[in-house]
Amino acid sequence: MRFSIEIEREADGRWIAEIPAIPGVLAYGRSEMQARAKVYALALRVIADQVEKSGRVPKSLSLVCASA
């Protein structure tokens, strides 16, 4: 599993990070690093929930940051 993290700065100064391939996985932060950390943690929670429900374990997992 390989996912890209997209990060951009909002007009109000906040940073938003999103993983488009996982619906609903987006997070805001006061800094770019905070937004990245929050979206990464959320993605891991969502993936863990999917693994628990399906019983299918991914061979590998990669989250790559791509600034917008």
C-alpha positions as MATLAB code, in Angstrom:
seq = 'MRFSIEIEREADGRWIAEIPAIPGVLAYGRSEMQARAKVYALALRVIADQVEKSGRVPKSLSLVCASA';
ca = [
       0.000    0.000    0.000;
       1.402    3.358   -1.016;
      -0.370    6.633   -0.297;
       0.528   10.231   -1.066;
       0.017   13.006    1.462;
      -0.927   16.325   -0.143;
      -0.236   19.437    1.901;
      -1.140   23.047    1.275;
      -1.576   26.255    3.186;
      -5.064   27.712    3.592;
      -5.822   31.425    3.184;
      -6.202   31.767    6.962;
      -2.654   30.461    7.545;
      -3.568   26.949    8.676;
      -2.067   23.945    6.934;
      -4.226   21.140    5.566;
      -2.931   17.656    4.844;
      -4.958   15.053    2.990;
      -4.587   11.528    1.684;
      -6.968   11.524   -1.294;
      -6.870    7.736   -1.696;
      -8.403    7.250    1.768;
     -11.774    9.048    1.956;
     -12.120   11.386    4.925;
      -8.449   11.353    5.875;
      -7.563   15.016    6.187;
      -6.294   17.127    9.051;
      -5.493   20.739    9.842;
      -2.505   22.018   11.773;
      -0.931   25.307   12.800;
       2.253   24.203   11.053;
       3.009   21.994    8.079;
       4.620   19.399   10.356;
       1.622   19.354   12.703;
      -0.811   18.810    9.814;
       1.415   16.066    8.395;
       1.676   14.304   11.773;
      -2.084   14.472   12.331;
      -2.991   13.099    8.882;
      -0.382   10.354    9.205;
      -1.803    9.269   12.572;
      -5.363    9.373   11.221;
      -4.391    7.277    8.180;
      -2.821    4.651   10.422;
      -5.991    4.493   12.525;
      -8.193    4.082    9.441;
      -5.916    1.423    7.945;
      -5.757   -0.429   11.286;
      -9.550   -0.415   11.445;
      -9.752   -1.783    7.894;
      -7.239   -4.543    8.735;
      -9.160   -5.467   11.870;
     -12.485   -5.651   10.017;
     -11.238   -7.467    6.918;
      -8.506   -9.638    8.402;
      -6.286   -8.743    5.426;
      -2.842   -7.455    6.368;
      -0.962   -5.324    3.795;
       2.517   -6.575    2.866;
       3.893   -3.064    3.237;
       2.714    0.471    3.873;
       4.216    3.716    2.615;
       3.030    7.300    3.110;
       4.806    9.830    0.901;
       4.528   13.593    1.336;
       3.884   15.717   -1.752;
       3.551   19.448   -1.047;
       1.009   21.210   -3.216;
];
